[in-house]
Amino acid sequence: MSHWIYELSGSPEAGGHQRIAGEAEPGKVVVFERADRPVIVDGFVRESVDDLMMVARFRWVASGAPSAVMPELLRAAAVSS
């Protein structure tokens, strides 16, 4: 079984890094809770997908409380469509 690799870039806290994800094709946005601060999330919007290599590239949009980050992500996803 293959898993997707998410390449995440632009986060001021984490810089660029990768995460191993599930088998399903990634959505337009992803949100990750910070391990050291569980009330803070980092939100990313998808920029590209390489189906052959199973790599999805995401750019950072916002960090903060989920209620503040989600509207920013939805706006960014709408613009990138």
PyMOL Python script that loads the backbone (N, CA, C, O; Angstrom):
from pymol import cmd

cmd.read_pdbstr("""\
ATOM      1  N   MET A   1       0.837  -1.184   0.000  1.00  0.00           N
ATOM      2  CA  MET A   1       0.000   0.000   0.000  1.00  0.00           C
ATOM      3  C   MET A   1       0.878   1.241   0.000  1.00  0.00           C
ATOM      4  O   MET A   1       1.923   1.284   0.649  1.00  0.00           O
ATOM      5  N   SER A   2       0.439   2.235  -0.729  1.00  0.00           N
ATOM      6  CA  SER A   2       1.181   3.486  -0.809  1.00  0.00           C
ATOM      7  C   SER A   2       0.481   4.564  -0.010  1.00  0.00           C
ATOM      8  O   SER A   2      -0.739   4.552   0.150  1.00  0.00           O
ATOM      9  N   HIS A   3       1.262   5.479   0.480  1.00  0.00           N
ATOM     10  CA  HIS A   3       0.731   6.615   1.219  1.00  0.00           C
ATOM     11  C   HIS A   3       1.175   7.904   0.549  1.00  0.00           C
ATOM     12  O   HIS A   3       2.239   7.965  -0.067  1.00  0.00           O
ATOM     13  N   TRP A   4       0.365   8.911   0.675  1.00  0.00           N
ATOM     14  CA  TRP A   4       0.704  10.230   0.164  1.00  0.00           C
ATOM     15  C   TRP A   4       1.744  10.886   1.067  1.00  0.00           C
ATOM     16  O   TRP A   4       1.763  10.676   2.280  1.00  0.00           O
ATOM     17  N   ILE A   5       2.599  11.681   0.448  1.00  0.00           N
ATOM     18  CA  ILE A   5       3.529  12.539   1.169  1.00  0.00           C
ATOM     19  C   ILE A   5       3.031  13.964   0.998  1.00  0.00           C
ATOM     20  O   ILE A   5       2.788  14.413  -0.122  1.00  0.00           O
ATOM     21  N   TYR A   6       2.880  14.670   2.100  1.00  0.00           N
ATOM     22  CA  TYR A   6       2.510  16.081   2.062  1.00  0.00           C
ATOM     23  C   TYR A   6       3.771  16.902   2.279  1.00  0.00           C
ATOM     24  O   TYR A   6       4.416  16.786   3.321  1.00  0.00           O
ATOM     25  N   GLU A   7       4.126  17.731   1.302  1.00  0.00           N
ATOM     26  CA  GLU A   7       5.230  18.662   1.463  1.00  0.00           C
ATOM     27  C   GLU A   7       4.626  20.003   1.882  1.00  0.00           C
ATOM     28  O   GLU A   7       3.854  20.612   1.142  1.00  0.00           O
ATOM     29  N   LEU A   8       4.989  20.440   3.068  1.00  0.00           N
ATOM     30  CA  LEU A   8       4.422  21.655   3.650  1.00  0.00           C
ATOM     31  C   LEU A   8       5.499  22.732   3.663  1.00  0.00           C
ATOM     32  O   LEU A   8       6.609  22.500   4.143  1.00  0.00           O
ATOM     33  N   SER A   9       5.172  23.906   3.137  1.00  0.00           N
ATOM     34  CA  SER A   9       6.170  24.977   3.095  1.00  0.00           C
ATOM     35  C   SER A   9       5.580  26.293   3.572  1.00  0.00           C
ATOM     36  O   SER A   9       4.369  26.512   3.528  1.00  0.00           O
ATOM     37  N   GLY A  10       6.474  27.162   4.031  1.00  0.00           N
ATOM     38  CA  GLY A  10       6.097  28.523   4.362  1.00  0.00           C
ATOM     39  C   GLY A  10       5.701  28.799   5.792  1.00  0.00           C
ATOM     40  O   GLY A  10       5.496  29.959   6.149  1.00  0.00           O
ATOM     41  N   SER A  11       5.584  27.792   6.620  1.00  0.00           N
ATOM     42  CA  SER A  11       5.185  28.022   8.006  1.00  0.00           C
ATOM     43  C   SER A  11       6.299  28.738   8.757  1.00  0.00           C
ATOM     44  O   SER A  11       7.434  28.260   8.778  1.00  0.00           O
ATOM     45  N   PRO A  12       5.992  29.883   9.377  1.00  0.00           N
ATOM     46  CA  PRO A  12       7.035  30.595  10.111  1.00  0.00           C
ATOM     47  C   PRO A  12       7.553  29.818  11.316  1.00  0.00           C
ATOM     48  O   PRO A  12       8.694  30.016  11.732  1.00  0.00           O
ATOM     49  N   GLU A  13       6.743  28.949  11.874  1.00  0.00           N
ATOM     50  CA  GLU A  13       7.154  28.155  13.032  1.00  0.00           C
ATOM     51  C   GLU A  13       7.977  26.936  12.627  1.00  0.00           C
ATOM     52  O   GLU A  13       8.988  26.628  13.259  1.00  0.00           O
ATOM     53  N   ALA A  14       7.549  26.246  11.579  1.00  0.00           N
ATOM     54  CA  ALA A  14       8.166  24.964  11.237  1.00  0.00           C
ATOM     55  C   ALA A  14       8.996  25.004   9.966  1.00  0.00           C
ATOM     56  O   ALA A  14       9.730  24.057   9.685  1.00  0.00           O
ATOM     57  N   GLY A  15       8.898  26.078   9.190  1.00  0.00           N
ATOM     58  CA  GLY A  15       9.606  26.102   7.915  1.00  0.00           C
ATOM     59  C   GLY A  15       8.990  25.094   6.967  1.00  0.00           C
ATOM     60  O   GLY A  15       7.770  24.930   6.933  1.00  0.00           O
ATOM     61  N   GLY A  16       9.830  24.418   6.196  1.00  0.00           N
ATOM     62  CA  GLY A  16       9.342  23.391   5.292  1.00  0.00           C
ATOM     63  C   GLY A  16       9.552  22.021   5.900  1.00  0.00           C
ATOM     64  O   GLY A  16      10.592  21.756   6.503  1.00  0.00           O
ATOM     65  N   HIS A  17       8.574  21.154   5.745  1.00  0.00           N
ATOM     66  CA  HIS A  17       8.709  19.789   6.236  1.00  0.00           C
ATOM     67  C   HIS A  17       7.735  18.879   5.507  1.00  0.00           C
ATOM     68  O   HIS A  17       6.902  19.345   4.730  1.00  0.00           O
ATOM     69  N   GLN A  18       7.842  17.593   5.755  1.00  0.00           N
ATOM     70  CA  GLN A  18       6.981  16.608   5.130  1.00  0.00           C
ATOM     71  C   GLN A  18       6.220  15.819   6.184  1.00  0.00           C
ATOM     72  O   GLN A  18       6.653  15.678   7.327  1.00  0.00           O
ATOM     73  N   ARG A  19       5.061  15.308   5.753  1.00  0.00           N
ATOM     74  CA  ARG A  19       4.280  14.408   6.599  1.00  0.00           C
ATOM     75  C   ARG A  19       3.786  13.264   5.735  1.00  0.00           C
ATOM     76  O   ARG A  19       3.480  13.438   4.556  1.00  0.00           O
ATOM     77  N   ILE A  20       3.717  12.115   6.335  1.00  0.00           N
ATOM     78  CA  ILE A  20       3.134  10.973   5.644  1.00  0.00           C
ATOM     79  C   ILE A  20       1.646  10.980   5.947  1.00  0.00           C
ATOM     80  O   ILE A  20       1.233  11.103   7.101  1.00  0.00           O
ATOM     81  N   ALA A  21       0.846  10.846   4.894  1.00  0.00           N
ATOM     82  CA  ALA A  21      -0.605  10.905   5.044  1.00  0.00           C
ATOM     83  C   ALA A  21      -1.213   9.569   4.640  1.00  0.00           C
ATOM     84  O   ALA A  21      -0.494   8.591   4.436  1.00  0.00           O
ATOM     85  N   GLY A  22      -2.507   9.529   4.527  1.00  0.00           N
ATOM     86  CA  GLY A  22      -3.219   8.305   4.196  1.00  0.00           C
ATOM     87  C   GLY A  22      -3.165   7.966   2.724  1.00  0.00           C
ATOM     88  O   GLY A  22      -2.401   8.558   1.962  1.00  0.00           O
ATOM     89  N   GLU A  23      -3.976   7.015   2.337  1.00  0.00           N
ATOM     90  CA  GLU A  23      -4.000   6.524   0.963  1.00  0.00           C
ATOM     91  C   GLU A  23      -4.909   7.344   0.060  1.00  0.00           C
ATOM     92  O   GLU A  23      -4.729   7.330  -1.158  1.00  0.00           O
ATOM     93  N   ALA A  24      -5.873   8.055   0.616  1.00  0.00           N
ATOM     94  CA  ALA A  24      -6.806   8.834  -0.193  1.00  0.00           C
ATOM     95  C   ALA A  24      -6.127  10.092  -0.717  1.00  0.00           C
ATOM     96  O   ALA A  24      -5.258  10.663  -0.058  1.00  0.00           O
ATOM     97  N   GLU A  25      -6.535  10.518  -1.916  1.00  0.00           N
ATOM     98  CA  GLU A  25      -5.968  11.741  -2.490  1.00  0.00           C
ATOM     99  C   GLU A  25      -6.264  12.920  -1.564  1.00  0.00           C
ATOM    100  O   GLU A  25      -7.365  13.016  -1.023  1.00  0.00           O
ATOM    101  N   PRO A  26      -5.301  13.811  -1.377  1.00  0.00           N
ATOM    102  CA  PRO A  26      -5.473  14.916  -0.435  1.00  0.00           C
ATOM    103  C   PRO A  26      -6.516  15.930  -0.898  1.00  0.00           C
ATOM    104  O   PRO A  26      -6.749  16.120  -2.092  1.00  0.00           O
ATOM    105  N   GLY A  27      -7.127  16.566   0.080  1.00  0.00           N
ATOM    106  CA  GLY A  27      -8.077  17.630  -0.206  1.00  0.00           C
ATOM    107  C   GLY A  27      -7.375  18.941  -0.505  1.00  0.00           C
ATOM    108  O   GLY A  27      -6.151  18.986  -0.621  1.00  0.00           O
ATOM    109  N   LYS A  28      -8.153  20.009  -0.631  1.00  0.00           N
ATOM    110  CA  LYS A  28      -7.592  21.321  -0.963  1.00  0.00           C
ATOM    111  C   LYS A  28      -6.908  21.993   0.222  1.00  0.00           C
ATOM    112  O   LYS A  28      -6.013  22.818   0.039  1.00  0.00           O
ATOM    113  N   VAL A  29      -7.322  21.646   1.421  1.00  0.00           N
ATOM    114  CA  VAL A  29      -6.716  22.245   2.613  1.00  0.00           C
ATOM    115  C   VAL A  29      -6.400  21.159   3.633  1.00  0.00           C
ATOM    116  O   VAL A  29      -7.059  20.120   3.677  1.00  0.00           O
ATOM    117  N   VAL A  30      -5.381  21.413   4.454  1.00  0.00           N
ATOM    118  CA  VAL A  30      -5.075  20.543   5.580  1.00  0.00           C
ATOM    119  C   VAL A  30      -4.782  21.411   6.795  1.00  0.00           C
ATOM    120  O   VAL A  30      -4.262  22.522   6.686  1.00  0.00           O
ATOM    121  N   VAL A  31      -5.134  20.869   7.952  1.00  0.00           N
ATOM    122  CA  VAL A  31      -4.915  21.560   9.222  1.00  0.00           C
ATOM    123  C   VAL A  31      -4.244  20.580  10.168  1.00  0.00           C
ATOM    124  O   VAL A  31      -4.678  19.437  10.309  1.00  0.00           O
ATOM    125  N   PHE A  32      -3.188  21.036  10.810  1.00  0.00           N
ATOM    126  CA  PHE A  32      -2.474  20.200  11.768  1.00  0.00           C
ATOM    127  C   PHE A  32      -2.416  20.902  13.111  1.00  0.00           C
ATOM    128  O   PHE A  32      -2.062  22.077  13.203  1.00  0.00           O
ATOM    129  N   GLU A  33      -2.768  20.167  14.140  1.00  0.00           N
ATOM    130  CA  GLU A  33      -2.655  20.681  15.502  1.00  0.00           C
ATOM    131  C   GLU A  33      -1.201  20.588  15.936  1.00  0.00           C
ATOM    132  O   GLU A  33      -0.525  19.600  15.649  1.00  0.00           O
ATOM    133  N   ARG A  34      -0.727  21.594  16.612  1.00  0.00           N
ATOM    134  CA  ARG A  34       0.654  21.587  17.099  1.00  0.00           C
ATOM    135  C   ARG A  34       0.767  20.688  18.324  1.00  0.00           C
ATOM    136  O   ARG A  34      -0.065  20.741  19.229  1.00  0.00           O
ATOM    137  N   ALA A  35       1.804  19.869  18.338  1.00  0.00           N
ATOM    138  CA  ALA A  35       2.005  18.936  19.449  1.00  0.00           C
ATOM    139  C   ALA A  35       2.304  19.672  20.750  1.00  0.00           C
ATOM    140  O   ALA A  35       1.868  19.252  21.822  1.00  0.00           O
ATOM    141  N   ASP A  36       3.043  20.764  20.653  1.00  0.00           N
ATOM    142  CA  ASP A  36       3.444  21.491  21.857  1.00  0.00           C
ATOM    143  C   ASP A  36       2.394  22.490  22.330  1.00  0.00           C
ATOM    144  O   ASP A  36       2.438  22.934  23.477  1.00  0.00           O
ATOM    145  N   ARG A  37       1.450  22.850  21.462  1.00  0.00           N
ATOM    146  CA  ARG A  37       0.391  23.807  21.814  1.00  0.00           C
ATOM    147  C   ARG A  37      -0.913  23.346  21.158  1.00  0.00           C
ATOM    148  O   ARG A  37      -1.250  23.824  20.075  1.00  0.00           O
ATOM    149  N   PRO A  38      -1.643  22.437  21.783  1.00  0.00           N
ATOM    150  CA  PRO A  38      -2.801  21.817  21.146  1.00  0.00           C
ATOM    151  C   PRO A  38      -3.958  22.754  20.801  1.00  0.00           C
ATOM    152  O   PRO A  38      -4.858  22.356  20.061  1.00  0.00           O
ATOM    153  N   VAL A  39      -3.963  23.958  21.303  1.00  0.00           N
ATOM    154  CA  VAL A  39      -5.043  24.886  20.935  1.00  0.00           C
ATOM    155  C   VAL A  39      -4.689  25.696  19.690  1.00  0.00           C
ATOM    156  O   VAL A  39      -5.501  26.490  19.216  1.00  0.00           O
ATOM    157  N   ILE A  40      -3.484  25.501  19.161  1.00  0.00           N
ATOM    158  CA  ILE A  40      -3.017  26.218  17.976  1.00  0.00           C
ATOM    159  C   ILE A  40      -2.931  25.234  16.803  1.00  0.00           C
ATOM    160  O   ILE A  40      -2.438  24.116  16.956  1.00  0.00           O
ATOM    161  N   VAL A  41      -3.412  25.659  15.645  1.00  0.00           N
ATOM    162  CA  VAL A  41      -3.308  24.848  14.438  1.00  0.00           C
ATOM    163  C   VAL A  41      -2.556  25.616  13.360  1.00  0.00           C
ATOM    164  O   VAL A  41      -2.512  26.846  13.366  1.00  0.00           O
ATOM    165  N   ASP A  42      -1.969  24.869  12.442  1.00  0.00           N
ATOM    166  CA  ASP A  42      -1.341  25.434  11.257  1.00  0.00           C
ATOM    167  C   ASP A  42      -2.171  24.988  10.062  1.00  0.00           C
ATOM    168  O   ASP A  42      -2.441  23.798   9.901  1.00  0.00           O
ATOM    169  N   GLY A  43      -2.579  25.939   9.221  1.00  0.00           N
ATOM    170  CA  GLY A  43      -3.410  25.629   8.067  1.00  0.00           C
ATOM    171  C   GLY A  43      -2.657  25.842   6.764  1.00  0.00           C
ATOM    172  O   GLY A  43      -1.946  26.832   6.590  1.00  0.00           O
ATOM    173  N   PHE A  44      -2.828  24.894   5.857  1.00  0.00           N
ATOM    174  CA  PHE A  44      -2.147  24.907   4.570  1.00  0.00           C
ATOM    175  C   PHE A  44      -3.153  24.691   3.448  1.00  0.00           C
ATOM    176  O   PHE A  44      -4.149  23.991   3.628  1.00  0.00           O
ATOM    177  N   VAL A  45      -2.890  25.298   2.282  1.00  0.00           N
ATOM    178  CA  VAL A  45      -3.720  25.108   1.103  1.00  0.00           C
ATOM    179  C   VAL A  45      -2.887  24.388   0.033  1.00  0.00           C
ATOM    180  O   VAL A  45      -1.698  24.659  -0.132  1.00  0.00           O
ATOM    181  N   ARG A  46      -3.527  23.480  -0.678  1.00  0.00           N
ATOM    182  CA  ARG A  46      -2.821  22.678  -1.684  1.00  0.00           C
ATOM    183  C   ARG A  46      -2.461  23.533  -2.894  1.00  0.00           C
ATOM    184  O   ARG A  46      -3.282  24.298  -3.400  1.00  0.00           O
ATOM    185  N   GLU A  47      -1.214  23.388  -3.349  1.00  0.00           N
ATOM    186  CA  GLU A  47      -0.751  24.090  -4.540  1.00  0.00           C
ATOM    187  C   GLU A  47      -0.620  23.167  -5.740  1.00  0.00           C
ATOM    188  O   GLU A  47      -0.897  23.572  -6.869  1.00  0.00           O
ATOM    189  N   SER A  48      -0.201  21.932  -5.503  1.00  0.00           N
ATOM    190  CA  SER A  48      -0.053  20.997  -6.623  1.00  0.00           C
ATOM    191  C   SER A  48      -0.115  19.560  -6.118  1.00  0.00           C
ATOM    192  O   SER A  48       0.049  19.278  -4.931  1.00  0.00           O
ATOM    193  N   VAL A  49      -0.361  18.662  -7.076  1.00  0.00           N
ATOM    194  CA  VAL A  49      -0.434  17.237  -6.774  1.00  0.00           C
ATOM    195  C   VAL A  49       0.327  16.487  -7.860  1.00  0.00           C
ATOM    196  O   VAL A  49       0.120  16.726  -9.049  1.00  0.00           O
ATOM    197  N   ASP A  50       1.196  15.591  -7.453  1.00  0.00           N
ATOM    198  CA  ASP A  50       1.882  14.687  -8.368  1.00  0.00           C
ATOM    199  C   ASP A  50       1.309  13.295  -8.110  1.00  0.00           C
ATOM    200  O   ASP A  50       1.713  12.612  -7.168  1.00  0.00           O
ATOM    201  N   ASP A  51       0.368  12.885  -8.954  1.00  0.00           N
ATOM    202  CA  ASP A  51      -0.318  11.603  -8.756  1.00  0.00           C
ATOM    203  C   ASP A  51       0.634  10.417  -8.896  1.00  0.00           C
ATOM    204  O   ASP A  51       0.495   9.424  -8.182  1.00  0.00           O
ATOM    205  N   LEU A  52       1.584  10.513  -9.796  1.00  0.00           N
ATOM    206  CA  LEU A  52       2.511   9.411 -10.018  1.00  0.00           C
ATOM    207  C   LEU A  52       3.399   9.174  -8.795  1.00  0.00           C
ATOM    208  O   LEU A  52       3.571   8.036  -8.360  1.00  0.00           O
ATOM    209  N   MET A  53       3.957  10.245  -8.247  1.00  0.00           N
ATOM    210  CA  MET A  53       4.841  10.143  -7.087  1.00  0.00           C
ATOM    211  C   MET A  53       4.085  10.163  -5.762  1.00  0.00           C
ATOM    212  O   MET A  53       4.663   9.908  -4.705  1.00  0.00           O
ATOM    213  N   MET A  54       2.792  10.467  -5.824  1.00  0.00           N
ATOM    214  CA  MET A  54       1.932  10.575  -4.638  1.00  0.00           C
ATOM    215  C   MET A  54       2.467  11.625  -3.660  1.00  0.00           C
ATOM    216  O   MET A  54       2.605  11.382  -2.461  1.00  0.00           O
ATOM    217  N   VAL A  55       2.761  12.803  -4.221  1.00  0.00           N
ATOM    218  CA  VAL A  55       3.241  13.933  -3.426  1.00  0.00           C
ATOM    219  C   VAL A  55       2.287  15.099  -3.642  1.00  0.00           C
ATOM    220  O   VAL A  55       1.990  15.471  -4.778  1.00  0.00           O
ATOM    221  N   ALA A  56       1.814  15.665  -2.552  1.00  0.00           N
ATOM    222  CA  ALA A  56       0.970  16.861  -2.608  1.00  0.00           C
ATOM    223  C   ALA A  56       1.735  17.996  -1.936  1.00  0.00           C
ATOM    224  O   ALA A  56       2.255  17.842  -0.831  1.00  0.00           O
ATOM    225  N   ARG A  57       1.796  19.135  -2.619  1.00  0.00           N
ATOM    226  CA  ARG A  57       2.515  20.294  -2.082  1.00  0.00           C
ATOM    227  C   ARG A  57       1.515  21.316  -1.557  1.00  0.00           C
ATOM    228  O   ARG A  57       0.570  21.708  -2.242  1.00  0.00           O
ATOM    229  N   PHE A  58       1.756  21.729  -0.331  1.00  0.00           N
ATOM    230  CA  PHE A  58       0.879  22.690   0.338  1.00  0.00           C
ATOM    231  C   PHE A  58       1.693  23.890   0.789  1.00  0.00           C
ATOM    232  O   PHE A  58       2.865  23.762   1.143  1.00  0.00           O
ATOM    233  N   ARG A  59       1.062  25.055   0.773  1.00  0.00           N
ATOM    234  CA  ARG A  59       1.707  26.255   1.316  1.00  0.00           C
ATOM    235  C   ARG A  59       0.946  26.726   2.541  1.00  0.00           C
ATOM    236  O   ARG A  59      -0.277  26.613   2.626  1.00  0.00           O
ATOM    237  N   TRP A  60       1.702  27.253   3.481  1.00  0.00           N
ATOM    238  CA  TRP A  60       1.129  27.740   4.732  1.00  0.00           C
ATOM    239  C   TRP A  60       0.257  28.964   4.458  1.00  0.00           C
ATOM    240  O   TRP A  60       0.598  29.812   3.633  1.00  0.00           O
ATOM    241  N   VAL A  61      -0.857  29.042   5.153  1.00  0.00           N
ATOM    242  CA  VAL A  61      -1.765  30.178   5.042  1.00  0.00           C
ATOM    243  C   VAL A  61      -1.883  30.910   6.370  1.00  0.00           C
ATOM    244  O   VAL A  61      -1.752  32.133   6.413  1.00  0.00           O
ATOM    245  N   ALA A  62      -2.128  30.189   7.445  1.00  0.00           N
ATOM    246  CA  ALA A  62      -2.375  30.843   8.734  1.00  0.00           C
ATOM    247  C   ALA A  62      -2.133  29.879   9.886  1.00  0.00           C
ATOM    248  O   ALA A  62      -2.200  28.659   9.733  1.00  0.00           O
ATOM    249  N   SER A  63      -1.849  30.465  11.040  1.00  0.00           N
ATOM    250  CA  SER A  63      -1.727  29.709  12.294  1.00  0.00           C
ATOM    251  C   SER A  63      -2.540  30.430  13.355  1.00  0.00           C
ATOM    252  O   SER A  63      -2.701  31.650  13.311  1.00  0.00           O
ATOM    253  N   GLY A  64      -3.044  29.669  14.298  1.00  0.00           N
ATOM    254  CA  GLY A  64      -3.802  30.262  15.391  1.00  0.00           C
ATOM    255  C   GLY A  64      -4.905  29.331  15.848  1.00  0.00           C
ATOM    256  O   GLY A  64      -4.834  28.115  15.673  1.00  0.00           O
ATOM    257  N   ALA A  65      -5.921  29.929  16.435  1.00  0.00           N
ATOM    258  CA  ALA A  65      -7.091  29.164  16.866  1.00  0.00           C
ATOM    259  C   ALA A  65      -7.830  28.647  15.633  1.00  0.00           C
ATOM    260  O   ALA A  65      -7.904  29.349  14.625  1.00  0.00           O
ATOM    261  N   PRO A  66      -8.371  27.448  15.693  1.00  0.00           N
ATOM    262  CA  PRO A  66      -9.083  26.897  14.532  1.00  0.00           C
ATOM    263  C   PRO A  66     -10.179  27.828  13.995  1.00  0.00           C
ATOM    264  O   PRO A  66     -10.378  27.905  12.783  1.00  0.00           O
ATOM    265  N   SER A  67     -10.875  28.520  14.867  1.00  0.00           N
ATOM    266  CA  SER A  67     -11.952  29.410  14.414  1.00  0.00           C
ATOM    267  C   SER A  67     -11.430  30.582  13.595  1.00  0.00           C
ATOM    268  O   SER A  67     -12.175  31.146  12.794  1.00  0.00           O
ATOM    269  N   ALA A  68     -10.174  30.960  13.775  1.00  0.00           N
ATOM    270  CA  ALA A  68      -9.579  32.041  12.996  1.00  0.00           C
ATOM    271  C   ALA A  68      -8.897  31.519  11.726  1.00  0.00           C
ATOM    272  O   ALA A  68      -8.874  32.202  10.702  1.00  0.00           O
ATOM    273  N   VAL A  69      -8.351  30.321  11.802  1.00  0.00           N
ATOM    274  CA  VAL A  69      -7.597  29.767  10.680  1.00  0.00           C
ATOM    275  C   VAL A  69      -8.517  29.283   9.559  1.00  0.00           C
ATOM    276  O   VAL A  69      -8.214  29.498   8.385  1.00  0.00           O
ATOM    277  N   MET A  70      -9.616  28.643   9.892  1.00  0.00           N
ATOM    278  CA  MET A  70     -10.483  28.051   8.870  1.00  0.00           C
ATOM    279  C   MET A  70     -11.014  29.056   7.849  1.00  0.00           C
ATOM    280  O   MET A  70     -10.985  28.755   6.656  1.00  0.00           O
ATOM    281  N   PRO A  71     -11.495  30.228   8.251  1.00  0.00           N
ATOM    282  CA  PRO A  71     -11.947  31.180   7.234  1.00  0.00           C
ATOM    283  C   PRO A  71     -10.822  31.609   6.281  1.00  0.00           C
ATOM    284  O   PRO A  71     -11.059  31.790   5.087  1.00  0.00           O
ATOM    285  N   GLU A  72      -9.611  31.771   6.799  1.00  0.00           N
ATOM    286  CA  GLU A  72      -8.467  32.123   5.964  1.00  0.00           C
ATOM    287  C   GLU A  72      -8.172  31.011   4.951  1.00  0.00           C
ATOM    288  O   GLU A  72      -7.897  31.282   3.782  1.00  0.00           O
ATOM    289  N   LEU A  73      -8.233  29.780   5.408  1.00  0.00           N
ATOM    290  CA  LEU A  73      -8.000  28.647   4.508  1.00  0.00           C
ATOM    291  C   LEU A  73      -9.045  28.563   3.396  1.00  0.00           C
ATOM    292  O   LEU A  73      -8.719  28.323   2.234  1.00  0.00           O
ATOM    293  N   LEU A  74     -10.291  28.764   3.773  1.00  0.00           N
ATOM    294  CA  LEU A  74     -11.364  28.700   2.769  1.00  0.00           C
ATOM    295  C   LEU A  74     -11.219  29.793   1.721  1.00  0.00           C
ATOM    296  O   LEU A  74     -11.461  29.558   0.537  1.00  0.00           O
ATOM    297  N   ARG A  75     -10.826  30.986   2.152  1.00  0.00           N
ATOM    298  CA  ARG A  75     -10.580  32.083   1.205  1.00  0.00           C
ATOM    299  C   ARG A  75      -9.413  31.744   0.282  1.00  0.00           C
ATOM    300  O   ARG A  75      -9.499  31.939  -0.931  1.00  0.00           O
ATOM    301  N   ALA A  76      -8.323  31.238   0.855  1.00  0.00           N
ATOM    302  CA  ALA A  76      -7.149  30.897   0.042  1.00  0.00           C
ATOM    303  C   ALA A  76      -7.453  29.764  -0.937  1.00  0.00           C
ATOM    304  O   ALA A  76      -6.986  29.782  -2.075  1.00  0.00           O
ATOM    305  N   ALA A  77      -8.226  28.793  -0.498  1.00  0.00           N
ATOM    306  CA  ALA A  77      -8.587  27.674  -1.384  1.00  0.00           C
ATOM    307  C   ALA A  77      -9.472  28.150  -2.528  1.00  0.00           C
ATOM    308  O   ALA A  77      -9.344  27.655  -3.648  1.00  0.00           O
ATOM    309  N   ALA A  78     -10.354  29.086  -2.273  1.00  0.00           N
ATOM    310  CA  ALA A  78     -11.225  29.615  -3.312  1.00  0.00           C
ATOM    311  C   ALA A  78     -10.419  30.379  -4.355  1.00  0.00           C
ATOM    312  O   ALA A  78     -10.714  30.302  -5.547  1.00  0.00           O
ATOM    313  N   VAL A  79      -9.412  31.109  -3.917  1.00  0.00           N
ATOM    314  CA  VAL A  79      -8.573  31.891  -4.832  1.00  0.00           C
ATOM    315  C   VAL A  79      -7.710  30.970  -5.683  1.00  0.00           C
ATOM    316  O   VAL A  79      -7.483  31.256  -6.858  1.00  0.00           O
ATOM    317  N   SER A  80      -7.225  29.871  -5.112  1.00  0.00           N
ATOM    318  CA  SER A  80      -6.321  28.984  -5.842  1.00  0.00           C
ATOM    319  C   SER A  80      -7.054  28.040  -6.789  1.00  0.00           C
ATOM    320  O   SER A  80      -6.407  27.314  -7.545  1.00  0.00           O
ATOM    321  N   SER A  81      -8.377  28.030  -6.769  1.00  0.00           N
ATOM    322  CA  SER A  81      -9.146  27.117  -7.649  1.00  0.00           C
ATOM    323  C   SER A  81      -9.081  27.525  -9.092  1.00  0.00           C
ATOM    324  O   SER A  81      -9.671  26.864  -9.947  1.00  0.00           O
TER     325      SER A  81
END
""", "prot")
cmd.dss("prot")
cmd.show_as("cartoon", "prot")
cmd.util.cbc("prot")
cmd.orient("prot")
